[in-house]
Amino acid sequence: MWHLVGFTLVFGRTWLGVIGNFDHILMLGVPYDDCAKQAPHIPAALYAFFQMMFASITPLLMTGAFVERLKFKA
């Protein structure tokens, strides 16, 4: 989901300053050999994969915190 629409909604040009547009849907047009303005020293595609790591780990952390507080009765 991150590569389909997540990256473009987060890092695309903003629409009314709220959410990004669909310029880079399916990661089309994201340069693999040029830097992005958010990360001026690494390629834009590598930065997208780096951000995807956090997007995929966050729900697991939230689920773990929720399950830790549950009480299972036998």
C-alpha positions as CSV (number, residue, x, y, z in Angstrom):
1,M,0.0,0.0,0.0
2,W,2.9,2.3,0.7
3,H,4.2,2.0,-2.9
4,L,0.8,2.2,-4.4
5,V,-0.5,5.4,-2.8
6,G,1.2,6.0,0.5
7,F,4.4,7.7,-0.8
8,T,2.5,10.0,-3.1
9,L,0.0,11.1,-0.5
10,V,2.7,11.9,2.0
11,F,5.5,13.3,-0.1
12,G,3.7,14.5,-3.2
13,R,2.8,18.2,-3.9
14,T,0.1,19.2,-1.5
15,W,-3.5,19.7,-2.3
16,L,-4.8,22.6,-0.3
17,G,-1.9,22.1,2.2
18,V,-3.6,18.9,3.6
19,I,-2.6,15.9,1.6
20,G,-0.4,15.1,-1.4
21,N,-1.6,14.5,-4.9
22,F,-1.3,11.4,-7.1
23,D,1.8,12.5,-9.1
24,H,3.8,9.5,-8.0
25,I,1.1,6.8,-7.8
26,L,2.6,3.3,-8.0
27,M,6.0,5.0,-7.5
28,L,6.0,6.2,-11.1
29,G,8.2,9.2,-11.7
30,V,10.2,8.7,-8.5
31,P,13.9,9.0,-9.6
32,Y,16.2,6.1,-8.7
33,D,19.3,8.1,-9.6
34,D,18.5,11.6,-8.4
35,C,17.9,13.0,-4.9
36,A,14.6,14.2,-3.4
37,K,14.2,17.5,-1.7
38,Q,13.4,15.7,1.6
39,A,16.7,13.7,1.5
40,P,19.3,15.7,-0.5
41,H,22.1,13.1,-0.1
42,I,20.4,9.8,-1.0
43,P,18.3,8.7,-4.1
44,A,14.5,9.4,-3.8
45,A,13.6,5.7,-4.3
46,L,15.9,4.7,-1.5
47,Y,14.3,7.3,0.7
48,A,10.9,5.9,-0.2
49,F,12.0,2.4,0.9
50,F,13.4,3.9,4.1
51,Q,10.1,5.5,4.9
52,M,8.2,2.3,4.0
53,M,10.1,0.6,6.8
54,F,8.5,2.9,9.4
55,A,5.1,2.7,7.7
56,S,5.2,-1.1,8.0
57,I,6.5,-1.3,11.6
58,T,4.1,1.2,13.2
59,P,0.9,-0.9,13.0
60,L,2.9,-3.8,14.6
61,L,4.0,-1.6,17.5
62,M,0.5,-0.4,18.1
63,T,-0.9,-4.0,18.0
64,G,1.7,-5.2,20.4
65,A,1.0,-2.4,22.8
66,F,-2.7,-3.2,22.7
67,V,-2.3,-6.9,23.1
68,E,0.0,-6.4,26.0
69,R,-2.7,-4.7,28.0
70,L,-5.4,-7.3,27.4
71,K,-6.3,-9.8,30.1
72,F,-6.9,-13.3,28.9
73,K,-9.1,-15.4,31.2
74,A,-8.9,-19.2,31.0
